[in-house]
Amino acid sequence: MTRATMGRIDPNLIRLYDLPAAPEGVIAALRAIDGPCELVSDALDDLGFDGVIACSVLRPTMAGATIVGPAITLRNRLLEVDPFTAAREGHVNRQADFEAHNLTRPGDILVIEGGQGISNLGGISATMGKRQGGLGAVIDGGIRDVRHSRTIGYPVWCSDITARTGRWRQETVEINGPVTIRGVPVQPGDIICADDSAVCIIPLGLAAEVVRRVLKRVVTDQASLDFLAGDRPLSEFPRPNAKTFRE
């Protein structure tokens, strides 16, 4: 299905207008877990996919925020122009994050492969994403107007916070195509899970199995906490099961 664009990018550079659907119940199950990334990380390890990015690398702008949802992807490319000359001469803004927001459905997460040390998303853009029901953004690159995005409750995980605009320095070259975030490949529709400890990318094809393993681990972890809430000696603490995720 094709939708009206905002005229900020060649429509041919929008590879998908609708994201592939996640397996039923996957997103709801992960959203119900308090701090899901540790369990998701363990499941991804066991399935052989290195999809975990530490929050010391992509830092959250809002402590305590957790988001889980499908990725809308956007890729920016640096321009070979002098940005100061471009600004003086009225260079056209070639960033198209507004177009990604135009495609956003409630519960989506914007994922940007962008420029470092410059802004890929500012206050107006964050407000637009929030208005459309977007949960937040994961950006391999910088953002600005962070006070504003915090005020409206739009959390962002990013590599840089800066006042320097990206408008004269980069252009959007693709929306809803493959991107790479700190070396991790992300396809549109992949499940993003982000909290205070990490950003986890769950390939859509692994999502159901990741959740199955996570929910099993929730049960075993709760059993351990129940044990520790009692007064039995630690020598009776249940031994870890190496097959927790493999069964």
C-alpha positions as CSV (number, residue, x, y, z in Angstrom):
1,M,0.0,0.0,0.0
2,T,1.4,3.4,-0.9
3,R,0.6,6.4,1.2
4,A,1.0,10.2,0.6
5,T,4.5,11.4,1.3
6,M,5.6,14.7,2.7
7,G,7.7,15.6,-0.3
8,R,11.0,15.3,1.6
9,I,12.4,12.3,-0.2
10,D,12.0,10.5,-3.6
11,P,9.2,8.0,-3.0
12,N,11.3,5.4,-4.7
13,L,13.7,5.6,-1.7
14,I,10.9,4.4,0.6
15,R,11.3,0.6,0.3
16,L,8.3,-0.4,2.4
17,Y,5.2,1.5,3.4
18,D,3.9,-1.1,5.8
19,L,6.1,-3.2,8.1
20,P,5.9,-7.0,8.2
21,A,3.8,-8.2,11.1
22,A,5.4,-9.7,14.2
23,P,4.3,-13.1,15.4
24,E,1.2,-12.8,17.5
25,G,1.8,-12.1,21.2
26,V,5.6,-11.5,20.9
27,I,5.6,-7.7,21.5
28,A,3.0,-7.8,24.3
29,A,5.0,-10.6,26.1
30,L,8.2,-8.6,26.0
31,R,6.5,-5.3,27.1
32,A,5.1,-7.1,30.1
33,I,8.6,-7.9,31.5
34,D,10.3,-5.3,33.7
35,G,13.7,-4.7,32.2
36,P,13.6,-7.3,29.4
37,C,16.9,-6.8,27.8
38,E,19.0,-9.1,30.1
39,L,16.7,-12.0,29.3
40,V,16.5,-11.2,25.6
41,S,20.3,-10.9,25.5
42,D,20.7,-14.4,26.9
43,A,18.2,-15.8,24.4
44,L,20.0,-14.2,21.5
45,D,23.3,-15.5,22.8
46,D,22.0,-19.0,22.8
47,L,20.5,-18.6,19.3
48,G,23.8,-17.4,18.0
49,F,22.8,-13.8,17.1
50,D,25.0,-10.9,18.4
51,G,22.3,-8.3,18.5
52,V,23.0,-6.5,21.8
53,I,24.4,-3.0,22.1
54,A,25.4,-1.7,25.5
55,C,23.8,1.4,26.9
56,S,27.3,2.8,27.5
57,V,27.5,2.9,23.7
58,L,24.0,4.0,22.7
59,R,23.0,6.0,25.8
60,P,19.3,6.4,26.8
61,T,18.1,10.0,27.2
62,M,15.5,9.0,29.8
63,A,16.5,6.8,32.8
64,G,14.0,4.0,33.5
65,A,12.4,4.0,30.0
66,T,11.7,0.7,28.3
67,I,10.5,0.4,24.7
68,V,9.6,-2.7,22.7
69,G,8.3,-2.6,19.1
70,P,9.0,-3.0,15.4
71,A,11.7,-1.0,13.7
72,I,11.0,1.7,11.1
73,T,14.5,2.1,9.6
74,L,16.2,5.2,8.1
75,R,19.7,5.6,6.6
76,N,21.5,8.9,6.4
77,R,24.7,9.7,4.4
78,L,27.1,12.5,5.0
79,L,27.3,15.2,2.3
80,E,30.6,16.3,0.8
81,V,29.8,20.0,1.2
82,D,31.1,22.7,3.4
83,P,28.2,23.0,5.9
84,F,28.8,26.7,6.7
85,T,28.7,27.7,3.1
86,A,25.6,25.5,2.6
87,A,23.9,27.2,5.5
88,R,24.6,30.7,4.2
89,E,23.5,29.8,0.7
90,G,20.2,28.3,1.8
91,H,21.1,24.7,1.2
92,V,17.9,22.5,1.1
93,N,17.4,20.2,4.1
94,R,17.8,16.7,2.8
95,Q,17.1,14.9,6.0
96,A,13.8,12.9,5.8
97,D,13.1,11.8,9.3
98,F,9.7,13.5,8.9
99,E,8.9,11.0,6.2
100,A,9.6,8.1,8.5
101,H,7.2,9.6,11.1
102,N,4.6,9.9,8.4
103,L,4.8,6.1,8.1
104,T,4.8,5.5,11.8
105,R,2.0,3.4,13.3
106,P,1.3,3.4,17.1
107,G,4.0,1.3,18.8
108,D,6.7,1.6,16.2
109,I,10.3,2.6,16.9
110,L,12.4,4.7,14.6
111,V,15.9,3.3,14.0
112,I,18.4,5.5,12.3
113,E,21.9,4.8,10.9
114,G,23.1,8.3,10.9
115,G,26.0,10.8,11.2
116,Q,28.1,11.0,14.3
117,G,28.5,14.2,16.2
118,I,25.6,15.8,14.4
119,S,21.8,15.7,15.0
120,N,19.7,13.1,13.2
121,L,16.6,14.0,15.2
122,G,15.5,17.2,17.0
123,G,12.6,18.5,19.0
124,I,10.1,19.0,16.1
125,S,11.0,15.5,14.8
126,A,10.6,14.0,18.3
127,T,7.2,15.7,18.7
128,M,6.1,14.4,15.3
129,G,7.1,10.8,16.2
130,K,5.3,11.1,19.6
131,R,2.2,12.5,17.8
132,Q,2.1,9.5,15.5
133,G,2.3,7.0,18.4
134,G,6.0,6.2,18.0
135,L,7.5,4.9,21.2
136,G,11.0,6.4,20.8
137,A,14.1,6.1,18.7
138,V,17.4,4.2,18.5
139,I,20.1,6.2,16.6
140,D,23.6,5.4,15.7
141,G,24.5,9.0,15.6
142,G,23.6,12.3,17.4
143,I,20.4,14.1,18.4
144,R,19.6,17.5,19.8
145,D,16.8,19.3,21.7
146,V,17.1,16.5,24.3
147,R,15.3,18.5,26.9
148,H,12.3,18.7,24.7
149,S,12.2,15.0,23.8
150,R,12.5,14.2,27.6
151,T,9.6,16.6,28.4
152,I,7.2,15.0,25.9
153,G,8.2,11.5,27.0
154,Y,9.9,10.4,23.8
155,P,13.0,8.4,24.8
156,V,16.0,8.1,22.5
157,W,19.1,5.8,22.6
158,C,21.9,7.5,20.8
159,S,25.7,7.9,20.5
160,D,25.9,11.7,20.8
161,I,23.9,14.6,22.2
162,T,24.9,17.9,20.4
163,A,23.5,21.2,19.3
164,R,25.1,20.8,15.8
165,T,22.5,20.4,13.1
166,G,22.6,17.6,10.5
167,R,20.5,19.5,8.0
168,W,23.4,20.8,6.0
169,R,25.7,17.9,6.7
170,Q,23.8,14.7,5.6
171,E,20.9,13.4,3.5
172,T,18.5,10.6,3.9
173,V,19.1,8.0,1.2
174,E,16.6,5.2,2.2
175,I,13.7,4.5,4.5
176,N,12.6,1.0,5.5
177,G,15.6,-0.6,4.0
178,P,18.4,-2.5,5.8
179,V,20.5,-0.4,8.2
180,T,23.4,-1.2,10.5
181,I,23.5,0.0,14.1
182,R,26.9,-0.4,15.8
183,G,27.7,-3.3,13.5
184,V,24.3,-5.0,14.1
185,P,22.1,-5.5,11.0
186,V,18.5,-4.3,11.3
187,Q,15.7,-5.0,8.9
188,P,12.4,-3.1,8.9
189,G,10.0,-4.9,11.2
190,D,12.7,-6.4,13.4
191,I,11.8,-6.2,17.0
192,I,13.7,-3.5,19.1
193,C,13.9,-3.9,22.8
194,A,15.6,-1.2,24.8
195,D,16.0,-0.3,28.4
196,D,18.5,0.9,31.0
197,S,21.0,-1.8,30.2
198,A,21.0,-2.4,26.4
199,V,19.4,-2.1,23.0
200,C,18.6,-5.5,21.7
201,I,17.7,-6.2,18.0
202,I,15.6,-9.3,17.5
203,P,15.4,-10.5,13.9
204,L,11.8,-11.1,13.0
205,G,12.5,-14.7,12.2
206,L,13.9,-15.4,15.7
207,A,11.3,-13.4,17.6
208,A,8.9,-16.2,18.5
209,E,11.7,-18.4,19.7
210,V,13.4,-15.6,21.7
211,V,10.1,-14.9,23.5
212,R,9.5,-18.6,24.2
213,R,13.0,-18.9,25.9
214,V,12.5,-15.5,27.7
215,L,9.2,-16.6,29.2
216,K,10.8,-19.9,30.4
217,R,13.5,-17.9,32.0
218,V,11.0,-15.7,33.8
219,V,9.6,-18.7,35.5
220,T,13.0,-20.1,36.6
221,D,14.2,-16.7,37.8
222,Q,11.0,-16.2,39.8
223,A,11.6,-19.6,41.5
224,S,15.1,-18.4,42.5
225,L,13.7,-15.2,44.0
226,D,11.0,-17.1,45.8
227,F,13.7,-19.3,47.3
228,L,15.8,-16.3,48.4
229,A,12.7,-14.7,50.1
230,G,12.6,-17.7,52.5
231,D,15.0,-18.8,55.2
232,R,16.4,-22.0,53.7
233,P,20.3,-22.2,53.6
234,L,22.0,-21.1,50.4
235,S,23.5,-24.6,50.2
236,E,20.0,-25.7,49.0
237,F,19.8,-23.0,46.3
238,P,18.8,-24.6,43.0
239,R,21.6,-25.4,40.6
240,P,21.4,-23.5,37.3
241,N,20.1,-25.5,34.4
242,A,22.4,-25.2,31.4
243,K,19.5,-26.2,29.2
244,T,17.3,-23.4,30.3
245,F,17.1,-21.9,26.8
246,R,17.9,-25.0,24.8
247,E,14.9,-27.1,25.8
